[in-house]
């Protein structure tokens, strides 16, 4: 599902070094919020980010976003890593000055569509904005460890077989073993 004018955002696929740099700048600016996902995340230097992006063996895709009204101003990014076990892990960040405009929901729906299958994620129970967003959009809690909710999303229209396999793999990814 491509973004529409009503979504108020335009997604640009990250392909070039200058786009990786914009993504890095937004990532670094949003680290305080990203770390609320429960994972320690490093500040990224330009050369490190470029090397990570272009040398990675993990299949992934990323987007940087502008608003429809200000197409020159990048305000957010999303990144999806495709794991070998038939699921994906998303990450997105929105610049603080763009918070509160409903962009998180637009970006979440966008990356769910792009992932095309089950996803593993996490959020912190003390971040009500993101927990409500995730709950509203179909994320399910597998467990909670140290205030971090470990999450599963079935993806867009998965088969029962795909969903069960992915659920088991995501449980292992989160350190919970297989579903009983």
Chimera marker file (.cmm) of the C-alpha trace (Angstrom):
<marker_set name="trace">
<marker id="1" x="0.000" y="0.000" z="0.000" r="1" g="1" b="0" radius="0.5"/>
<marker id="2" x="1.782" y="3.151" z="-1.146" r="1" g="1" b="0" radius="0.5"/>
<marker id="3" x="1.387" y="6.265" z="0.937" r="1" g="1" b="0" radius="0.5"/>
<marker id="4" x="-1.344" y="8.641" z="-0.204" r="1" g="1" b="0" radius="0.5"/>
<marker id="5" x="-1.699" y="12.406" z="0.034" r="1" g="1" b="0" radius="0.5"/>
<marker id="6" x="-4.042" y="11.842" z="2.977" r="1" g="1" b="0" radius="0.5"/>
<marker id="7" x="-1.177" y="10.153" z="4.838" r="1" g="1" b="0" radius="0.5"/>
<marker id="8" x="0.643" y="13.519" z="4.768" r="1" g="1" b="0" radius="0.5"/>
<marker id="9" x="4.005" y="11.787" z="4.194" r="1" g="1" b="0" radius="0.5"/>
<marker id="10" x="6.093" y="10.894" z="1.164" r="1" g="1" b="0" radius="0.5"/>
<marker id="11" x="8.375" y="7.838" z="1.437" r="1" g="1" b="0" radius="0.5"/>
<marker id="12" x="11.736" y="7.875" z="-0.340" r="1" g="1" b="0" radius="0.5"/>
<marker id="13" x="13.570" y="4.544" z="-0.647" r="1" g="1" b="0" radius="0.5"/>
<marker id="14" x="17.134" y="4.773" z="0.674" r="1" g="1" b="0" radius="0.5"/>
<marker id="15" x="19.511" y="3.900" z="-2.161" r="1" g="1" b="0" radius="0.5"/>
<marker id="16" x="22.327" y="6.447" z="-2.172" r="1" g="1" b="0" radius="0.5"/>
<marker id="17" x="24.983" y="7.586" z="0.321" r="1" g="1" b="0" radius="0.5"/>
<marker id="18" x="23.333" y="10.998" z="0.794" r="1" g="1" b="0" radius="0.5"/>
<marker id="19" x="20.097" y="9.239" z="1.804" r="1" g="1" b="0" radius="0.5"/>
<marker id="20" x="21.981" y="6.995" z="4.234" r="1" g="1" b="0" radius="0.5"/>
<marker id="21" x="23.429" y="10.174" z="5.761" r="1" g="1" b="0" radius="0.5"/>
<marker id="22" x="19.962" y="11.693" z="6.218" r="1" g="1" b="0" radius="0.5"/>
<marker id="23" x="18.792" y="8.448" z="7.816" r="1" g="1" b="0" radius="0.5"/>
<marker id="24" x="21.834" y="8.499" z="10.153" r="1" g="1" b="0" radius="0.5"/>
<marker id="25" x="21.184" y="12.085" z="11.206" r="1" g="1" b="0" radius="0.5"/>
<marker id="26" x="17.541" y="11.327" z="12.037" r="1" g="1" b="0" radius="0.5"/>
<marker id="27" x="18.586" y="8.102" z="13.810" r="1" g="1" b="0" radius="0.5"/>
<marker id="28" x="21.101" y="9.964" z="15.999" r="1" g="1" b="0" radius="0.5"/>
<marker id="29" x="18.603" y="12.759" z="16.738" r="1" g="1" b="0" radius="0.5"/>
<marker id="30" x="15.975" y="10.233" z="17.817" r="1" g="1" b="0" radius="0.5"/>
<marker id="31" x="18.204" y="7.908" z="19.894" r="1" g="1" b="0" radius="0.5"/>
<marker id="32" x="16.528" y="8.870" z="23.204" r="1" g="1" b="0" radius="0.5"/>
<marker id="33" x="13.209" y="7.613" z="21.787" r="1" g="1" b="0" radius="0.5"/>
<marker id="34" x="14.684" y="4.653" z="19.893" r="1" g="1" b="0" radius="0.5"/>
<marker id="35" x="16.372" y="3.378" z="23.051" r="1" g="1" b="0" radius="0.5"/>
<marker id="36" x="12.927" y="3.173" z="24.609" r="1" g="1" b="0" radius="0.5"/>
<marker id="37" x="12.434" y="0.098" z="22.426" r="1" g="1" b="0" radius="0.5"/>
<marker id="38" x="14.496" y="-1.690" z="25.060" r="1" g="1" b="0" radius="0.5"/>
<marker id="39" x="17.602" y="-2.262" z="22.972" r="1" g="1" b="0" radius="0.5"/>
<marker id="40" x="20.828" y="-0.349" z="23.542" r="1" g="1" b="0" radius="0.5"/>
<marker id="41" x="21.607" y="1.463" z="20.315" r="1" g="1" b="0" radius="0.5"/>
<marker id="42" x="24.902" y="3.156" z="19.467" r="1" g="1" b="0" radius="0.5"/>
<marker id="43" x="25.387" y="6.694" z="18.220" r="1" g="1" b="0" radius="0.5"/>
<marker id="44" x="26.504" y="6.357" z="14.582" r="1" g="1" b="0" radius="0.5"/>
<marker id="45" x="29.386" y="8.205" z="12.952" r="1" g="1" b="0" radius="0.5"/>
<marker id="46" x="29.052" y="8.918" z="9.234" r="1" g="1" b="0" radius="0.5"/>
<marker id="47" x="31.703" y="6.495" z="7.979" r="1" g="1" b="0" radius="0.5"/>
<marker id="48" x="30.458" y="3.727" z="10.285" r="1" g="1" b="0" radius="0.5"/>
<marker id="49" x="26.886" y="4.127" z="9.067" r="1" g="1" b="0" radius="0.5"/>
<marker id="50" x="27.898" y="4.158" z="5.412" r="1" g="1" b="0" radius="0.5"/>
<marker id="51" x="30.026" y="1.035" z="5.880" r="1" g="1" b="0" radius="0.5"/>
<marker id="52" x="27.275" y="-0.736" z="7.830" r="1" g="1" b="0" radius="0.5"/>
<marker id="53" x="24.690" y="0.073" z="5.174" r="1" g="1" b="0" radius="0.5"/>
<marker id="54" x="26.667" y="-0.832" z="2.075" r="1" g="1" b="0" radius="0.5"/>
<marker id="55" x="28.608" y="-3.814" z="3.536" r="1" g="1" b="0" radius="0.5"/>
<marker id="56" x="25.769" y="-5.505" z="5.422" r="1" g="1" b="0" radius="0.5"/>
<marker id="57" x="24.970" y="-9.069" z="4.463" r="1" g="1" b="0" radius="0.5"/>
<marker id="58" x="21.545" y="-8.807" z="6.094" r="1" g="1" b="0" radius="0.5"/>
<marker id="59" x="18.854" y="-8.031" z="3.517" r="1" g="1" b="0" radius="0.5"/>
<marker id="60" x="17.151" y="-4.774" z="4.426" r="1" g="1" b="0" radius="0.5"/>
<marker id="61" x="15.271" y="-1.812" z="3.088" r="1" g="1" b="0" radius="0.5"/>
<marker id="62" x="14.882" y="1.697" z="4.442" r="1" g="1" b="0" radius="0.5"/>
<marker id="63" x="12.895" y="4.821" z="3.755" r="1" g="1" b="0" radius="0.5"/>
<marker id="64" x="13.255" y="8.457" z="4.682" r="1" g="1" b="0" radius="0.5"/>
<marker id="65" x="10.105" y="10.558" z="4.861" r="1" g="1" b="0" radius="0.5"/>
<marker id="66" x="9.126" y="14.105" z="4.011" r="1" g="1" b="0" radius="0.5"/>
<marker id="67" x="5.777" y="15.750" z="4.515" r="1" g="1" b="0" radius="0.5"/>
<marker id="68" x="3.544" y="16.441" z="1.529" r="1" g="1" b="0" radius="0.5"/>
<marker id="69" x="3.591" y="20.148" z="2.412" r="1" g="1" b="0" radius="0.5"/>
<marker id="70" x="7.387" y="20.375" z="2.893" r="1" g="1" b="0" radius="0.5"/>
<marker id="71" x="8.961" y="17.908" z="0.447" r="1" g="1" b="0" radius="0.5"/>
<marker id="72" x="12.466" y="19.312" z="1.096" r="1" g="1" b="0" radius="0.5"/>
<marker id="73" x="12.401" y="18.563" z="4.835" r="1" g="1" b="0" radius="0.5"/>
<marker id="74" x="13.165" y="14.996" z="5.955" r="1" g="1" b="0" radius="0.5"/>
<marker id="75" x="11.489" y="14.225" z="9.279" r="1" g="1" b="0" radius="0.5"/>
<marker id="76" x="11.616" y="10.446" z="9.776" r="1" g="1" b="0" radius="0.5"/>
<marker id="77" x="13.114" y="7.137" z="8.715" r="1" g="1" b="0" radius="0.5"/>
<marker id="78" x="12.156" y="3.482" z="8.815" r="1" g="1" b="0" radius="0.5"/>
<marker id="79" x="14.361" y="0.426" z="8.434" r="1" g="1" b="0" radius="0.5"/>
<marker id="80" x="13.383" y="-3.209" z="8.019" r="1" g="1" b="0" radius="0.5"/>
<marker id="81" x="15.865" y="-6.063" z="8.344" r="1" g="1" b="0" radius="0.5"/>
<marker id="82" x="14.766" y="-9.357" z="6.806" r="1" g="1" b="0" radius="0.5"/>
<marker id="83" x="15.912" y="-12.269" z="8.961" r="1" g="1" b="0" radius="0.5"/>
<marker id="84" x="16.716" y="-15.748" z="7.631" r="1" g="1" b="0" radius="0.5"/>
<marker id="85" x="13.909" y="-17.269" z="9.677" r="1" g="1" b="0" radius="0.5"/>
<marker id="86" x="11.136" y="-15.683" z="7.585" r="1" g="1" b="0" radius="0.5"/>
<marker id="87" x="10.457" y="-12.653" z="9.749" r="1" g="1" b="0" radius="0.5"/>
<marker id="88" x="11.575" y="-9.027" z="9.857" r="1" g="1" b="0" radius="0.5"/>
<marker id="89" x="12.598" y="-6.494" z="12.480" r="1" g="1" b="0" radius="0.5"/>
<marker id="90" x="11.580" y="-2.860" z="12.041" r="1" g="1" b="0" radius="0.5"/>
<marker id="91" x="13.016" y="0.349" z="13.447" r="1" g="1" b="0" radius="0.5"/>
<marker id="92" x="11.742" y="3.858" z="12.868" r="1" g="1" b="0" radius="0.5"/>
<marker id="93" x="12.405" y="7.301" z="14.226" r="1" g="1" b="0" radius="0.5"/>
<marker id="94" x="10.623" y="10.633" z="13.914" r="1" g="1" b="0" radius="0.5"/>
<marker id="95" x="12.321" y="13.937" z="14.665" r="1" g="1" b="0" radius="0.5"/>
<marker id="96" x="11.017" y="15.430" z="17.935" r="1" g="1" b="0" radius="0.5"/>
<marker id="97" x="9.613" y="18.528" z="16.223" r="1" g="1" b="0" radius="0.5"/>
<marker id="98" x="7.384" y="16.264" z="14.091" r="1" g="1" b="0" radius="0.5"/>
<marker id="99" x="5.948" y="14.254" z="17.025" r="1" g="1" b="0" radius="0.5"/>
<marker id="100" x="2.209" y="14.378" z="17.651" r="1" g="1" b="0" radius="0.5"/>
<marker id="101" x="1.086" y="14.531" z="14.022" r="1" g="1" b="0" radius="0.5"/>
<marker id="102" x="0.081" y="10.890" z="13.508" r="1" g="1" b="0" radius="0.5"/>
<marker id="103" x="3.175" y="10.104" z="11.441" r="1" g="1" b="0" radius="0.5"/>
<marker id="104" x="4.080" y="7.098" z="13.601" r="1" g="1" b="0" radius="0.5"/>
<marker id="105" x="0.913" y="5.299" z="12.564" r="1" g="1" b="0" radius="0.5"/>
<marker id="106" x="1.501" y="6.092" z="8.880" r="1" g="1" b="0" radius="0.5"/>
<marker id="107" x="5.098" y="4.827" z="9.048" r="1" g="1" b="0" radius="0.5"/>
<marker id="108" x="4.092" y="1.709" z="10.999" r="1" g="1" b="0" radius="0.5"/>
<marker id="109" x="1.436" y="0.795" z="8.403" r="1" g="1" b="0" radius="0.5"/>
<marker id="110" x="3.957" y="1.497" z="5.633" r="1" g="1" b="0" radius="0.5"/>
<marker id="111" x="6.642" y="-0.815" z="7.043" r="1" g="1" b="0" radius="0.5"/>
<marker id="112" x="4.090" y="-3.555" z="7.790" r="1" g="1" b="0" radius="0.5"/>
<marker id="113" x="3.146" y="-3.536" z="4.125" r="1" g="1" b="0" radius="0.5"/>
<marker id="114" x="6.782" y="-3.543" z="2.991" r="1" g="1" b="0" radius="0.5"/>
<marker id="115" x="7.768" y="-6.348" z="5.371" r="1" g="1" b="0" radius="0.5"/>
<marker id="116" x="5.083" y="-8.506" z="3.792" r="1" g="1" b="0" radius="0.5"/>
<marker id="117" x="5.192" y="-11.040" z="6.610" r="1" g="1" b="0" radius="0.5"/>
<marker id="118" x="5.633" y="-11.546" z="10.342" r="1" g="1" b="0" radius="0.5"/>
<marker id="119" x="7.738" y="-9.147" z="12.417" r="1" g="1" b="0" radius="0.5"/>
<marker id="120" x="9.550" y="-9.147" z="15.761" r="1" g="1" b="0" radius="0.5"/>
<marker id="121" x="9.735" y="-5.941" z="17.760" r="1" g="1" b="0" radius="0.5"/>
<marker id="122" x="9.923" y="-4.472" z="21.220" r="1" g="1" b="0" radius="0.5"/>
<marker id="123" x="8.831" y="-1.433" z="23.172" r="1" g="1" b="0" radius="0.5"/>
<marker id="124" x="9.026" y="-0.183" z="26.746" r="1" g="1" b="0" radius="0.5"/>
<marker id="125" x="6.009" y="-0.394" z="29.033" r="1" g="1" b="0" radius="0.5"/>
<marker id="126" x="6.810" y="3.119" z="30.308" r="1" g="1" b="0" radius="0.5"/>
<marker id="127" x="6.343" y="4.629" z="26.827" r="1" g="1" b="0" radius="0.5"/>
<marker id="128" x="2.545" y="4.835" z="26.490" r="1" g="1" b="0" radius="0.5"/>
<marker id="129" x="2.592" y="6.571" z="23.105" r="1" g="1" b="0" radius="0.5"/>
<marker id="130" x="4.427" y="3.725" z="21.365" r="1" g="1" b="0" radius="0.5"/>
<marker id="131" x="2.732" y="0.909" z="23.319" r="1" g="1" b="0" radius="0.5"/>
<marker id="132" x="-0.704" y="2.269" z="22.363" r="1" g="1" b="0" radius="0.5"/>
<marker id="133" x="0.423" y="2.664" z="18.744" r="1" g="1" b="0" radius="0.5"/>
<marker id="134" x="1.699" y="-0.923" z="18.628" r="1" g="1" b="0" radius="0.5"/>
<marker id="135" x="-1.374" y="-2.345" z="20.375" r="1" g="1" b="0" radius="0.5"/>
<marker id="136" x="-3.718" y="-0.474" z="18.012" r="1" g="1" b="0" radius="0.5"/>
<marker id="137" x="-1.887" y="-1.869" z="14.983" r="1" g="1" b="0" radius="0.5"/>
<marker id="138" x="-1.904" y="-5.568" z="15.789" r="1" g="1" b="0" radius="0.5"/>
<marker id="139" x="1.340" y="-6.141" z="17.703" r="1" g="1" b="0" radius="0.5"/>
<marker id="140" x="1.005" y="-8.929" z="20.292" r="1" g="1" b="0" radius="0.5"/>
<marker id="141" x="3.017" y="-9.202" z="23.505" r="1" g="1" b="0" radius="0.5"/>
<marker id="142" x="5.010" y="-12.434" z="23.806" r="1" g="1" b="0" radius="0.5"/>
<marker id="143" x="6.535" y="-11.512" z="27.158" r="1" g="1" b="0" radius="0.5"/>
<marker id="144" x="7.957" y="-8.711" z="29.283" r="1" g="1" b="0" radius="0.5"/>
<marker id="145" x="11.544" y="-8.551" z="30.555" r="1" g="1" b="0" radius="0.5"/>
<marker id="146" x="12.928" y="-5.642" z="32.582" r="1" g="1" b="0" radius="0.5"/>
<marker id="147" x="10.138" y="-3.324" z="31.455" r="1" g="1" b="0" radius="0.5"/>
<marker id="148" x="10.558" y="-4.231" z="27.777" r="1" g="1" b="0" radius="0.5"/>
<marker id="149" x="7.626" y="-5.786" z="25.931" r="1" g="1" b="0" radius="0.5"/>
<marker id="150" x="8.788" y="-8.420" z="23.427" r="1" g="1" b="0" radius="0.5"/>
<marker id="151" x="6.430" y="-8.249" z="20.465" r="1" g="1" b="0" radius="0.5"/>
<marker id="152" x="5.141" y="-10.322" z="17.559" r="1" g="1" b="0" radius="0.5"/>
<marker id="153" x="3.171" y="-9.061" z="14.562" r="1" g="1" b="0" radius="0.5"/>
<marker id="154" x="1.659" y="-11.609" z="12.155" r="1" g="1" b="0" radius="0.5"/>
<marker id="155" x="2.181" y="-9.340" z="9.163" r="1" g="1" b="0" radius="0.5"/>
<marker id="156" x="-0.211" y="-8.715" z="6.329" r="1" g="1" b="0" radius="0.5"/>
<marker id="157" x="-2.382" y="-11.744" z="5.502" r="1" g="1" b="0" radius="0.5"/>
<marker id="158" x="-0.076" y="-14.577" z="6.612" r="1" g="1" b="0" radius="0.5"/>
<marker id="159" x="-1.061" y="-18.211" z="6.181" r="1" g="1" b="0" radius="0.5"/>
<marker id="160" x="-1.531" y="-20.224" z="9.380" r="1" g="1" b="0" radius="0.5"/>
<marker id="161" x="1.607" y="-22.244" z="8.582" r="1" g="1" b="0" radius="0.5"/>
<marker id="162" x="3.736" y="-19.147" z="7.997" r="1" g="1" b="0" radius="0.5"/>
<marker id="163" x="2.407" y="-17.519" z="11.137" r="1" g="1" b="0" radius="0.5"/>
<marker id="164" x="3.109" y="-20.504" z="13.397" r="1" g="1" b="0" radius="0.5"/>
<marker id="165" x="6.644" y="-20.959" z="12.074" r="1" g="1" b="0" radius="0.5"/>
<marker id="166" x="7.367" y="-17.248" z="12.381" r="1" g="1" b="0" radius="0.5"/>
<marker id="167" x="5.858" y="-17.091" z="15.880" r="1" g="1" b="0" radius="0.5"/>
<marker id="168" x="8.145" y="-19.905" z="17.028" r="1" g="1" b="0" radius="0.5"/>
<marker id="169" x="11.190" y="-18.217" z="15.450" r="1" g="1" b="0" radius="0.5"/>
<marker id="170" x="10.294" y="-14.834" z="16.947" r="1" g="1" b="0" radius="0.5"/>
<marker id="171" x="9.854" y="-16.421" z="20.389" r="1" g="1" b="0" radius="0.5"/>
<marker id="172" x="13.381" y="-17.829" z="20.063" r="1" g="1" b="0" radius="0.5"/>
<marker id="173" x="14.661" y="-14.453" z="18.810" r="1" g="1" b="0" radius="0.5"/>
<marker id="174" x="13.233" y="-12.835" z="21.946" r="1" g="1" b="0" radius="0.5"/>
<marker id="175" x="14.710" y="-15.581" z="24.132" r="1" g="1" b="0" radius="0.5"/>
<marker id="176" x="11.489" y="-17.341" z="25.061" r="1" g="1" b="0" radius="0.5"/>
<marker id="177" x="11.827" y="-20.665" z="23.239" r="1" g="1" b="0" radius="0.5"/>
<marker id="178" x="8.982" y="-22.202" z="21.314" r="1" g="1" b="0" radius="0.5"/>
<marker id="179" x="5.289" y="-21.699" z="21.987" r="1" g="1" b="0" radius="0.5"/>
<marker id="180" x="3.960" y="-24.348" z="24.357" r="1" g="1" b="0" radius="0.5"/>
<link id1="1" id2="2" r="1" g="1" b="0" radius="0.2"/>
<link id1="2" id2="3" r="1" g="1" b="0" radius="0.2"/>
<link id1="3" id2="4" r="1" g="1" b="0" radius="0.2"/>
<link id1="4" id2="5" r="1" g="1" b="0" radius="0.2"/>
<link id1="5" id2="6" r="1" g="1" b="0" radius="0.2"/>
<link id1="6" id2="7" r="1" g="1" b="0" radius="0.2"/>
<link id1="7" id2="8" r="1" g="1" b="0" radius="0.2"/>
<link id1="8" id2="9" r="1" g="1" b="0" radius="0.2"/>
<link id1="9" id2="10" r="1" g="1" b="0" radius="0.2"/>
<link id1="10" id2="11" r="1" g="1" b="0" radius="0.2"/>
<link id1="11" id2="12" r="1" g="1" b="0" radius="0.2"/>
<link id1="12" id2="13" r="1" g="1" b="0" radius="0.2"/>
<link id1="13" id2="14" r="1" g="1" b="0" radius="0.2"/>
<link id1="14" id2="15" r="1" g="1" b="0" radius="0.2"/>
<link id1="15" id2="16" r="1" g="1" b="0" radius="0.2"/>
<link id1="16" id2="17" r="1" g="1" b="0" radius="0.2"/>
<link id1="17" id2="18" r="1" g="1" b="0" radius="0.2"/>
<link id1="18" id2="19" r="1" g="1" b="0" radius="0.2"/>
<link id1="19" id2="20" r="1" g="1" b="0" radius="0.2"/>
<link id1="20" id2="21" r="1" g="1" b="0" radius="0.2"/>
<link id1="21" id2="22" r="1" g="1" b="0" radius="0.2"/>
<link id1="22" id2="23" r="1" g="1" b="0" radius="0.2"/>
<link id1="23" id2="24" r="1" g="1" b="0" radius="0.2"/>
<link id1="24" id2="25" r="1" g="1" b="0" radius="0.2"/>
<link id1="25" id2="26" r="1" g="1" b="0" radius="0.2"/>
<link id1="26" id2="27" r="1" g="1" b="0" radius="0.2"/>
<link id1="27" id2="28" r="1" g="1" b="0" radius="0.2"/>
<link id1="28" id2="29" r="1" g="1" b="0" radius="0.2"/>
<link id1="29" id2="30" r="1" g="1" b="0" radius="0.2"/>
<link id1="30" id2="31" r="1" g="1" b="0" radius="0.2"/>
<link id1="31" id2="32" r="1" g="1" b="0" radius="0.2"/>
<link id1="32" id2="33" r="1" g="1" b="0" radius="0.2"/>
<link id1="33" id2="34" r="1" g="1" b="0" radius="0.2"/>
<link id1="34" id2="35" r="1" g="1" b="0" radius="0.2"/>
<link id1="35" id2="36" r="1" g="1" b="0" radius="0.2"/>
<link id1="36" id2="37" r="1" g="1" b="0" radius="0.2"/>
<link id1="37" id2="38" r="1" g="1" b="0" radius="0.2"/>
<link id1="38" id2="39" r="1" g="1" b="0" radius="0.2"/>
<link id1="39" id2="40" r="1" g="1" b="0" radius="0.2"/>
<link id1="40" id2="41" r="1" g="1" b="0" radius="0.2"/>
<link id1="41" id2="42" r="1" g="1" b="0" radius="0.2"/>
<link id1="42" id2="43" r="1" g="1" b="0" radius="0.2"/>
<link id1="43" id2="44" r="1" g="1" b="0" radius="0.2"/>
<link id1="44" id2="45" r="1" g="1" b="0" radius="0.2"/>
<link id1="45" id2="46" r="1" g="1" b="0" radius="0.2"/>
<link id1="46" id2="47" r="1" g="1" b="0" radius="0.2"/>
<link id1="47" id2="48" r="1" g="1" b="0" radius="0.2"/>
<link id1="48" id2="49" r="1" g="1" b="0" radius="0.2"/>
<link id1="49" id2="50" r="1" g="1" b="0" radius="0.2"/>
<link id1="50" id2="51" r="1" g="1" b="0" radius="0.2"/>
<link id1="51" id2="52" r="1" g="1" b="0" radius="0.2"/>
<link id1="52" id2="53" r="1" g="1" b="0" radius="0.2"/>
<link id1="53" id2="54" r="1" g="1" b="0" radius="0.2"/>
<link id1="54" id2="55" r="1" g="1" b="0" radius="0.2"/>
<link id1="55" id2="56" r="1" g="1" b="0" radius="0.2"/>
<link id1="56" id2="57" r="1" g="1" b="0" radius="0.2"/>
<link id1="57" id2="58" r="1" g="1" b="0" radius="0.2"/>
<link id1="58" id2="59" r="1" g="1" b="0" radius="0.2"/>
<link id1="59" id2="60" r="1" g="1" b="0" radius="0.2"/>
<link id1="60" id2="61" r="1" g="1" b="0" radius="0.2"/>
<link id1="61" id2="62" r="1" g="1" b="0" radius="0.2"/>
<link id1="62" id2="63" r="1" g="1" b="0" radius="0.2"/>
<link id1="63" id2="64" r="1" g="1" b="0" radius="0.2"/>
<link id1="64" id2="65" r="1" g="1" b="0" radius="0.2"/>
<link id1="65" id2="66" r="1" g="1" b="0" radius="0.2"/>
<link id1="66" id2="67" r="1" g="1" b="0" radius="0.2"/>
<link id1="67" id2="68" r="1" g="1" b="0" radius="0.2"/>
<link id1="68" id2="69" r="1" g="1" b="0" radius="0.2"/>
<link id1="69" id2="70" r="1" g="1" b="0" radius="0.2"/>
<link id1="70" id2="71" r="1" g="1" b="0" radius="0.2"/>
<link id1="71" id2="72" r="1" g="1" b="0" radius="0.2"/>
<link id1="72" id2="73" r="1" g="1" b="0" radius="0.2"/>
<link id1="73" id2="74" r="1" g="1" b="0" radius="0.2"/>
<link id1="74" id2="75" r="1" g="1" b="0" radius="0.2"/>
<link id1="75" id2="76" r="1" g="1" b="0" radius="0.2"/>
<link id1="76" id2="77" r="1" g="1" b="0" radius="0.2"/>
<link id1="77" id2="78" r="1" g="1" b="0" radius="0.2"/>
<link id1="78" id2="79" r="1" g="1" b="0" radius="0.2"/>
<link id1="79" id2="80" r="1" g="1" b="0" radius="0.2"/>
<link id1="80" id2="81" r="1" g="1" b="0" radius="0.2"/>
<link id1="81" id2="82" r="1" g="1" b="0" radius="0.2"/>
<link id1="82" id2="83" r="1" g="1" b="0" radius="0.2"/>
<link id1="83" id2="84" r="1" g="1" b="0" radius="0.2"/>
<link id1="84" id2="85" r="1" g="1" b="0" radius="0.2"/>
<link id1="85" id2="86" r="1" g="1" b="0" radius="0.2"/>
<link id1="86" id2="87" r="1" g="1" b="0" radius="0.2"/>
<link id1="87" id2="88" r="1" g="1" b="0" radius="0.2"/>
<link id1="88" id2="89" r="1" g="1" b="0" radius="0.2"/>
<link id1="89" id2="90" r="1" g="1" b="0" radius="0.2"/>
<link id1="90" id2="91" r="1" g="1" b="0" radius="0.2"/>
<link id1="91" id2="92" r="1" g="1" b="0" radius="0.2"/>
<link id1="92" id2="93" r="1" g="1" b="0" radius="0.2"/>
<link id1="93" id2="94" r="1" g="1" b="0" radius="0.2"/>
<link id1="94" id2="95" r="1" g="1" b="0" radius="0.2"/>
<link id1="95" id2="96" r="1" g="1" b="0" radius="0.2"/>
<link id1="96" id2="97" r="1" g="1" b="0" radius="0.2"/>
<link id1="97" id2="98" r="1" g="1" b="0" radius="0.2"/>
<link id1="98" id2="99" r="1" g="1" b="0" radius="0.2"/>
<link id1="99" id2="100" r="1" g="1" b="0" radius="0.2"/>
<link id1="100" id2="101" r="1" g="1" b="0" radius="0.2"/>
<link id1="101" id2="102" r="1" g="1" b="0" radius="0.2"/>
<link id1="102" id2="103" r="1" g="1" b="0" radius="0.2"/>
<link id1="103" id2="104" r="1" g="1" b="0" radius="0.2"/>
<link id1="104" id2="105" r="1" g="1" b="0" radius="0.2"/>
<link id1="105" id2="106" r="1" g="1" b="0" radius="0.2"/>
<link id1="106" id2="107" r="1" g="1" b="0" radius="0.2"/>
<link id1="107" id2="108" r="1" g="1" b="0" radius="0.2"/>
<link id1="108" id2="109" r="1" g="1" b="0" radius="0.2"/>
<link id1="109" id2="110" r="1" g="1" b="0" radius="0.2"/>
<link id1="110" id2="111" r="1" g="1" b="0" radius="0.2"/>
<link id1="111" id2="112" r="1" g="1" b="0" radius="0.2"/>
<link id1="112" id2="113" r="1" g="1" b="0" radius="0.2"/>
<link id1="113" id2="114" r="1" g="1" b="0" radius="0.2"/>
<link id1="114" id2="115" r="1" g="1" b="0" radius="0.2"/>
<link id1="115" id2="116" r="1" g="1" b="0" radius="0.2"/>
<link id1="116" id2="117" r="1" g="1" b="0" radius="0.2"/>
<link id1="117" id2="118" r="1" g="1" b="0" radius="0.2"/>
<link id1="118" id2="119" r="1" g="1" b="0" radius="0.2"/>
<link id1="119" id2="120" r="1" g="1" b="0" radius="0.2"/>
<link id1="120" id2="121" r="1" g="1" b="0" radius="0.2"/>
<link id1="121" id2="122" r="1" g="1" b="0" radius="0.2"/>
<link id1="122" id2="123" r="1" g="1" b="0" radius="0.2"/>
<link id1="123" id2="124" r="1" g="1" b="0" radius="0.2"/>
<link id1="124" id2="125" r="1" g="1" b="0" radius="0.2"/>
<link id1="125" id2="126" r="1" g="1" b="0" radius="0.2"/>
<link id1="126" id2="127" r="1" g="1" b="0" radius="0.2"/>
<link id1="127" id2="128" r="1" g="1" b="0" radius="0.2"/>
<link id1="128" id2="129" r="1" g="1" b="0" radius="0.2"/>
<link id1="129" id2="130" r="1" g="1" b="0" radius="0.2"/>
<link id1="130" id2="131" r="1" g="1" b="0" radius="0.2"/>
<link id1="131" id2="132" r="1" g="1" b="0" radius="0.2"/>
<link id1="132" id2="133" r="1" g="1" b="0" radius="0.2"/>
<link id1="133" id2="134" r="1" g="1" b="0" radius="0.2"/>
<link id1="134" id2="135" r="1" g="1" b="0" radius="0.2"/>
<link id1="135" id2="136" r="1" g="1" b="0" radius="0.2"/>
<link id1="136" id2="137" r="1" g="1" b="0" radius="0.2"/>
<link id1="137" id2="138" r="1" g="1" b="0" radius="0.2"/>
<link id1="138" id2="139" r="1" g="1" b="0" radius="0.2"/>
<link id1="139" id2="140" r="1" g="1" b="0" radius="0.2"/>
<link id1="140" id2="141" r="1" g="1" b="0" radius="0.2"/>
<link id1="141" id2="142" r="1" g="1" b="0" radius="0.2"/>
<link id1="142" id2="143" r="1" g="1" b="0" radius="0.2"/>
<link id1="143" id2="144" r="1" g="1" b="0" radius="0.2"/>
<link id1="144" id2="145" r="1" g="1" b="0" radius="0.2"/>
<link id1="145" id2="146" r="1" g="1" b="0" radius="0.2"/>
<link id1="146" id2="147" r="1" g="1" b="0" radius="0.2"/>
<link id1="147" id2="148" r="1" g="1" b="0" radius="0.2"/>
<link id1="148" id2="149" r="1" g="1" b="0" radius="0.2"/>
<link id1="149" id2="150" r="1" g="1" b="0" radius="0.2"/>
<link id1="150" id2="151" r="1" g="1" b="0" radius="0.2"/>
<link id1="151" id2="152" r="1" g="1" b="0" radius="0.2"/>
<link id1="152" id2="153" r="1" g="1" b="0" radius="0.2"/>
<link id1="153" id2="154" r="1" g="1" b="0" radius="0.2"/>
<link id1="154" id2="155" r="1" g="1" b="0" radius="0.2"/>
<link id1="155" id2="156" r="1" g="1" b="0" radius="0.2"/>
<link id1="156" id2="157" r="1" g="1" b="0" radius="0.2"/>
<link id1="157" id2="158" r="1" g="1" b="0" radius="0.2"/>
<link id1="158" id2="159" r="1" g="1" b="0" radius="0.2"/>
<link id1="159" id2="160" r="1" g="1" b="0" radius="0.2"/>
<link id1="160" id2="161" r="1" g="1" b="0" radius="0.2"/>
<link id1="161" id2="162" r="1" g="1" b="0" radius="0.2"/>
<link id1="162" id2="163" r="1" g="1" b="0" radius="0.2"/>
<link id1="163" id2="164" r="1" g="1" b="0" radius="0.2"/>
<link id1="164" id2="165" r="1" g="1" b="0" radius="0.2"/>
<link id1="165" id2="166" r="1" g="1" b="0" radius="0.2"/>
<link id1="166" id2="167" r="1" g="1" b="0" radius="0.2"/>
<link id1="167" id2="168" r="1" g="1" b="0" radius="0.2"/>
<link id1="168" id2="169" r="1" g="1" b="0" radius="0.2"/>
<link id1="169" id2="170" r="1" g="1" b="0" radius="0.2"/>
<link id1="170" id2="171" r="1" g="1" b="0" radius="0.2"/>
<link id1="171" id2="172" r="1" g="1" b="0" radius="0.2"/>
<link id1="172" id2="173" r="1" g="1" b="0" radius="0.2"/>
<link id1="173" id2="174" r="1" g="1" b="0" radius="0.2"/>
<link id1="174" id2="175" r="1" g="1" b="0" radius="0.2"/>
<link id1="175" id2="176" r="1" g="1" b="0" radius="0.2"/>
<link id1="176" id2="177" r="1" g="1" b="0" radius="0.2"/>
<link id1="177" id2="178" r="1" g="1" b="0" radius="0.2"/>
<link id1="178" id2="179" r="1" g="1" b="0" radius="0.2"/>
<link id1="179" id2="180" r="1" g="1" b="0" radius="0.2"/>
</marker_set>
